[in-house]
Amino acid sequence: MACEGNDQQPSPPPQLNITLPTINSTIQDWSNDEIQKQIPTAILLITANNHEFAACYSYMKNVQRSWHDTLGMVDFGQFGDQNVKVALMKCAQGPTRAVITVKNAAGILYPKVVLFVGICATLKPATAKLGDVVISAKLATYGDKKVRADGTVEYRGTKANVSRHMDHLILYAADGWEAPLQDQSSLKVKVHSDAVMLSGPELVDNSERQKELAEYFREALGLEMEGAGLYAAAYDLEIEWAVIKAVSDFADGSKSVTEGWQPFASAMAASVVHNMFKQAQVIKNWPHYKNIDPGMAGDTIDAKKPKLEESSNEDEYKCQKESEPDSRMCRKCNTKKEKLLPDDRNKWPIQKVETGSYRKICELLNLDGRSREPILSALECFNQTEAATMKQKFEAQGGIGIAHVALQQWGADVRKNNVGALKKILENIMGRVDVVVEIEKWEKLPVCHGCGIKLK
């Protein structure tokens, strides 16, 4: 039996009655009819480690794998006897990648609901034990905080209810469910369907930090890393979402001791998800993202993409797209035979970002209080005297203009300081998911690959 808390050595997990599968490595072309028939999908499952992925995969049938240049590998399959469409993906750990993955996937796969499925830590070992499933009836975030002069911390995160349809469905998550155990008496696994899940950017494995979070967020039962990003993306997309994970550790420094529980916990979480969605009737009337008509399932992806809205900024430059459908440059740039910028916009100079998008990026970066590291120090192109002078100058203007000056000076070195380099700084140093999302929006805009201006 598993230990009651984290004060004693946990026993190994019981035997499962399922075999975690070998993943089919055969890849079908994205344009293949069999792949296109899976779109729009009903359920999008996203996992952040291999155990989570294998567990979800084991509950899918008729699995077909394909590669998409934006999404990476996607595995399509079905749940249950009624062939509920499921798409399964991997995502790097943390909220930043979760935001980007969900937003990209929603615009390509058009799911009805997005779920992060897998493992979490427990903040209440006596209540949520190893193997127990924790469902985010509410999601609390702790990434945003204020550190006062005396060193005390005020957390300024969000506490949100799960999406409307999921709020109703999770009440029945364990109805008819049986843990996938060889011996049902070996462990009593509970499903906590009314839980508060705490989510943030830290992989916590430290007893003092665990106690600090548990003390501040006394209602929280589980602790994980991707839910904050899922919620941020789903809120913006207006799509159904939830985090469904099972306990595999205590976040107290003993993670290496309980590592063997990760496959077990992943299987528990995946089995609950399968139990919730194996009946097609449950989500029959839920809308697909962007209200895509299920009758379009045989169409190509490009035909289903929502049209990009034209900007309403009157001062934004526009030019007429060339009549040739394969032209990526405006008439002026074609006439002048301008050098064609690469398809990968990560390699573009900052100066080539379209005017309206660049303005929005600067407006967000002017809000320096949202950044873990101030922009002037994060870009590392100013000495202390220059940074102090610039900060003093722009503070009088409420910070307005500082991002433009900083980006222009940093971006002057076009050999290494391009869009891709900026995204890495935003993600890894500044913690600015909101700015990364704005850049991702620009990457989808139709722009001239010569001068960067927006095409009609």
Secondary structure, 3 states (H helix, E strand, C coil): CCCCCCCCCCCCCCCECCCCCCCCCCEECCCCHHHHCCCCCCEEEEECCHHHHHHHHHCCEEEEEEEECCCEEEEEEEECCCCEEEEEEECCCCHHHHHHHHHHHHHHHCCCEEEEEEEEEECCCCCCCCCCEEEEEEEEECCCEEECCCCCEEECCCEEECCHHHHHHHHHCCCCCCCCECCCCCCCCCEEEEEEEEECCCCCCCHHHHHHHHHHCCCEEEEECCHHHHHHHHHHHCCEEEEEEEEEECCCCCCCCCCCHHHHHHHHHHHHHHHHHCCHHHHCCCCCHHHCCHHHCCCCHHHHCCCCCCCCCCCCCEECECCCCCCCCEHHHHHHCCCCCCCCHHHCEHHHCCHHHHHHHHHHHCCHHHCCCCHHHHCCCCCHHHHHHHHHHHHCCCCCCHHHHHHHHHCCCCCCCEHHHHHHHHHHHHCCHHHHHHHHHHHCCCECCCCCCEEC
